[in-house]
Amino acid sequence: MDSEQMRRNFESNAAMIAAEPAYILLAAAGHPDAHEAVRRLTLEAQRTGRPFVELLENSEELAPYLAKFTGPQWTLLRDPSLYTGIAAQKTVEVCEMWEKRLEIA
């Protein structure tokens, strides 16, 4: 595993990582076409060089939905390194399954 390369890859894409949780949160907040709204913002971010989250935070169109986001949700969007979902839980489950199968336990 090349941890340094993983870090560089993450840093080069960090600004856009927030797009996935953003559209999920917007949909949960009731936006009728969250995926398309986020797609437009990502294209604008790429075109202008402005950070995706900055565009999201300043979107007047999305303001009613963004107002429903909680503090922890905003923290996640602003720090994409926190966007791990259930990765840790799944890792443990997979390791436990293989330990059983290989009788290493």
C-alpha positions, 0 to 999 in steps of 0.5 A: 500500500502506497500511503503517500500516493493515497494521500496525494490522490485524496488531496487532489480530489478532496474538493469534489468528494463532498459532491456525493454526500451533498446530493444525498443530504439534499435529497434527504432534505427534500430537493426534487432533483438533488443529483442534477443540482449537485452535478451543475455545481461540480461543473461550475467548480471545475469551470471556475476553479472555485471550491465545490463546497463554497459554491454549495454554501452560496447557492441561493437556489439550494438555500431552503434545503441547505438550511435543513443541514445539521452542524455535523453534516456541514462538518462532513461536507467541509472536511471530506476526510470524514466521509467514510460511511460504514467503511470501518464497520465493513472492514471489520466484518470482512476481516472476521469473515476471512479469519473464520474461513481461514481458521486463523482466529 
